[in-house]
Amino acid sequence: MSIARLHAEACFYCGAVTKTLHSAGHVTLARQDRVWPIVTCGCRSQAVAS
């Protein structure tokens, strides 16, 4: 996972940086307390948790 994606500077899914980005929620990495805001360009219509 790119650190740019975790800092909401690029689309969380495809990595786009030049498209318009919109808030897509938050993620927490395994075994860590830090909550990261994420953004998306709209390339995926639905996120699936696994």
N, C-alpha and C positions, 0 to 999 in steps of 0.2 A: 504494500500500500504506500503510495506516494505521500510524503509529508505535506505537499501542497494540497492534496485532497483532504487531508485531515485538518488543515487550517482554513478550509472553505475558500481556497483561491482557485480551485479547479473543480469541474464536475466530478462527483464522487464515483460515478459509474464509468465514464469514458475518458475523463481527464481533460476535457475541453476547457480552454482558458479564454478564448476569444468570443464565445457565445454569451448571451445573456444568462446569468445564473440566478436561480431562485432557491430559497431556503427549502431543505428537504428533511429537516429533523436533526437528530443527534445520534452519534454512535459512541459506544464505550468499548475499548479494547479489552480482550480477555485478561483477567487478573489485574486490572488497573482501575483506579478510581476516577480518572480524568474523563470527562464527557466532552466530546468534540462536536461542534456544529458542522453540518455538511450541507452542500448545495448541489443542485443538478441543473443541467441545461434542458431537461425534459426528454432526454434520449430514452428513458425507460418510464413507462406509464405507472408502474407499480413495483415497489421494493418487496422482496421476499426474504424474511429472516431465516437463517439456517443455523 
